[in-house]
Amino acid sequence: MAKDDRDILEVLKAELDFVDKGGYACSVRAPWMPASIFRDSPTCINFCDPNKTRPCSECLLMG
């Protein structure tokens, strides 16, 4: 099983930057769907992966 080997401080800084810029606001593409913390963020290990190949349990932020 693969492990999320990103630097946690860098991931948290990226998450804070995302939130500061208005992240998790109502989606323009799907306004009826609620945002999911971390999963709808650029810090998600599956961000830009249409197949979502890695389980959320591998993400260092989900621990």
N, C-alpha and C positions, 0 to 999 in steps of 0.2 A: 504494500500500500504506500503510495506517495505521501510525502509530508510537505506541508506548506513551509518552505524555507526562507520566506521573505523576512526582512528585518522588522520586528514588531513596531519599533519607534517610527520607522518610515511609513509603515502602513497606517498607524494612528495619525501621523501628521497629514497624510493624504486624505484620510477620512475627515479630519477636522477641516481641512481646506474645502472638501466637497460640501460639508454642512454649512460652512461660512458663506459659500457661494450660492446657497439656496437649495441644496440637495434635499431629497425626500419631499419636495413640494409635489403638488398634484401633477400627475403625468399628462402631457399634452396628447400622447398617443392612446392612453387608456385611463381617462380620468375617473372611471368607475372602480378601478382596482386600487386598493390601498397599497402604499409603499411598504416594502419589507426591508427592515434595517439590515444593512450589510449586503444583502442579496441584490438590491437595486443600486448599489454603489460601485464606483470604479475600483474600489478596494476588494471587491469580490474575486475569489480565485477563478471563477467562471465568467468574469466580465468579458464580453465580446466573444464568448464561446457559445455558439448557437446550440451545441449538443449538450452543454452543461456536463462535461465529462468527469468532473471531480466532485465528490460528495461534500456537502457543507461541513461535515464533521472533520474534514482535513484542514479547514481554515483556522489559522491561529487566533482569529478574533472570536470564533464561536466557543472556544474553550473557556 
